[in-house]
Amino acid sequence: MNATGTGTSVDRRTLIVPDGSGRRRADRFVADLTGLSRSYVQRLISDGRLTIEGRSLRANAVLGPGDAVVLEVPPAEPAPH
């Protein structure tokens, strides 16, 4: 916990491209599957928070059926008062 008493754990999600789906850009696939905005997903990717087999991906990386990616979403920052 941090000084304000809120948790600081990262939300780690494993996302698997379903069989039978076509090849897709990583940013679009993650945004469509998670409901996060594509621009936010692109920012997470540029911060190295989307990986496949431990390697960071780029937003324009192409994923295919069966690919498993790990997305780390940091906790939301508190709104300013």
C-alpha positions in Angstrom: 0.0 0.0 0.0 1.1 3.5 -0.6 0.9 6.5 1.7 -2.8 7.2 1.0 -3.7 3.6 1.9 -4.6 2.5 -1.6 -3.1 -0.5 -3.3 -0.5 -0.1 -6.0 -0.6 -3.5 -7.6 -0.4 -3.8 -11.4 -3.3 -5.4 -13.2 -1.6 -8.2 -15.3 -3.7 -9.7 -18.0 -2.9 -12.5 -20.4 -4.7 -12.1 -23.7 -4.8 -14.9 -26.3 -5.6 -14.3 -29.9 -8.4 -16.8 -30.7 -8.0 -19.5 -33.2 -9.8 -18.7 -36.4 -9.2 -15.0 -36.2 -7.1 -13.2 -38.7 -3.8 -11.4 -38.0 -4.3 -8.1 -36.2 -2.2 -5.2 -35.0 -1.3 -5.5 -31.3 -2.8 -2.2 -30.3 -6.1 -2.8 -32.0 -6.4 -6.3 -30.7 -5.7 -5.3 -27.1 -8.0 -2.2 -27.3 -10.9 -4.2 -28.7 -10.5 -7.1 -26.2 -10.1 -5.0 -23.1 -12.3 -2.0 -23.8 -9.3 0.4 -23.1 -8.9 3.2 -25.6 -6.4 2.6 -28.4 -4.4 5.7 -27.5 -4.1 4.5 -23.9 -3.1 1.0 -25.1 -0.5 2.6 -27.4 0.9 4.5 -24.4 1.1 1.3 -22.4 2.9 -0.4 -25.3 5.4 2.4 -25.6 6.1 2.1 -21.9 7.0 -1.6 -22.5 3.8 -3.0 -20.8 2.8 -5.4 -23.6 5.0 -8.4 -24.0 5.1 -11.7 -25.8 7.3 -14.4 -24.3 9.0 -11.7 -22.2 9.8 -9.4 -25.1 8.2 -5.9 -25.5 6.0 -5.4 -28.5 5.5 -2.3 -30.7 2.0 -1.0 -31.4 2.2 -2.1 -35.0 3.3 -5.6 -34.2 1.1 -8.2 -35.9 -0.5 -10.9 -33.8 -1.8 -14.2 -35.1 -4.1 -16.9 -33.8 -2.7 -18.6 -30.7 -0.4 -15.7 -29.7 -0.5 -15.0 -26.0 0.5 -11.5 -24.9 0.8 -10.1 -21.4 -0.6 -6.6 -20.7 0.3 -4.8 -17.5 -2.1 -2.0 -16.6 -0.9 0.3 -13.7 -3.3 1.4 -11.1 -5.3 4.6 -12.0 -3.8 7.8 -10.6 -6.1 9.7 -8.2 -8.0 12.6 -9.7 -6.7 16.0 -8.6 -8.8 17.8 -6.1 
